């Protein structure tokens, strides 16, 4: 059975990124169908105008927003939670507007690579295509999520040994398990805890290569 996907991303003052990269998400060649959900975190630039214009051209684009953040609420978790709730499909791809797909058959490649046992994957974009790392339990990705969300603003963009270091580009999760996954976005580990997470991820990915690599053709 073919899977239908909902690509969920959040933006804040990223009108330029949307103009440059969003069309690549919206022009995937995937017959079963998909949707793209953009959650605007109350941008102050012309993000809203860009999204309105693109909605006129792409029927699979859905947009929503969150009000200016409450300090007591994790903004990333809230934004993604709204996006996931708005999704219509059983599989959700949590993505980043800056990590645009370099080919029009990325969704096809993902669907062909997924198995029947795993309900969560970390995805890595490579120069040759993509790599999917499957997981059978949400708790197994706790280390990668906490480390990535804590370090996203200072160093998460490195290109070398991304898989070994757990520097994923997107997350694929069955909608039924998305809520449990998003809880990890709230955690704020200390520097010592981050070091422990980094070492455990290196150990896991060096010694347990439970990943699948699939090359895509542009």
Phi, psi and omega in degrees: 000131179286147181260144173256141186243150169240115179270119184245130177216155177243150181221151173214116182051051183233042179302318181296316179299321179296315180297322184280321193246332185300322178304328179293329176285330187269357182240031176288141178268093184216104189297322180299339177102155178199168177224156177240124181245120179250123178256115180272123181272053178058056180298153179253356177264205182265031177305316181300318180294319179298316181294320178298319180295317182290329178297332177290337184256342184229111183289339182273005179265129176236137180232149174210183183208165171240148178292172180306137193298141171273132183298340182274356184242138175289112184299313179301316181297316180298315181296313180292325178298317177297318179296317180294318179298328180281345184290147182257348185254161185280343179246129183247134174249112177273114189232179182234130183301334180281346182255067184287148175292137183268001179219161182271357182248024181298316180296322176299315181297318179298312183298321180292331185275334183293145179253181184271349185265323187272143178238013177208137180221145166260135183247138180235123175276134180234172178295336182259349182161240179211161177232132176248133178247107185278151176222147180257354182216136182300323183297339182291341180256008181306314183299312183296317183294311182298315180295315183295314182292328179286327186255005187302326184276351183214070172127356184284356185266001182304148186258342187269136176053041185299316181296314182300324181270359178074023181273075185288159178257335178203164180236135173246126182216142173293137186305328181296339184248002184295322181299315179296323179295316185292343176299329182292338181292342183276339188288143180232085182289155176283173178298321179294319178294323178297320177298317178297319178297317181299315181292321181291327177292316177302315180297315181299312187278339175281323186261337182235082183278071182269050184238162179236132178252134179228127177274142178246156181243129181282000000 
